[in-house]
């Protein structure tokens, strides 16, 4: 049996095992997909250990997407993005970023054809993937020191993408007055932000479609076989909270 998995800290919230194992079983492939909690200080040891154990591939989630870059051989896309979310273990450890494809598909499924005045909230690895699709976006983040400018920026935005992990919490969030569509990258049925946006009549969607499509792209890299998208979608939907 070949081993696949996802590493992150924390990782209990991950719904990737549900959809990946459903896909593997549907294809009758001798693989299993697990989740591994890896502290930031243990990232290098985890990647080295996975390689030593013969792991076939890993997804990489927060907070490791940027820090794993020097621990693998990133392809051109991953280098451009500055973040890796998928590792493939061959003779070497190859890194790529399927989040870019996942975000494009999230926009498509949300019915967002383009954005002229997008805002991305957050400054981590997820933001980098979104910026690869929306290179003209304004980044708003506490790290950037411009979070207090969000109300004035939101008033003119046509799309706001929340690339922070705050949607993992059920705590209420604030949303300045805006007519923008809202995308929250956290993979839940709804997040506090999408619920608030919909209550104001705004187009809004959480990030399940992004998780689905990035995972399908990773599945194909690891197994060399087409991903059963609808099987994965059904399993993911059943696992969402």
Buried (B, 14 or more C-beta within 10 A) or exposed (E): EBBBBBBBBEBEBBBBBBBBBBBBBBBEBEBBBBBBEBEEEBBEEBBEEBBEEEBBBBBBBBBBBBBBBEBBBBBEBBBEBBBBBBBBBEEEBBBBBBBBBBBBBBBEBBEBEEBEBBBBBBBBBBBBBBBBBBEEBBBBBEEEEEEEEBEEBBEEBBBBBBBBBBBBEEEEBEBEEBEBBBBBBBBBEBBBBBBBBBEEEBBBBBBBBBBBBBBBBBBBBBBEEEBBBEBBBBBBBEBBE
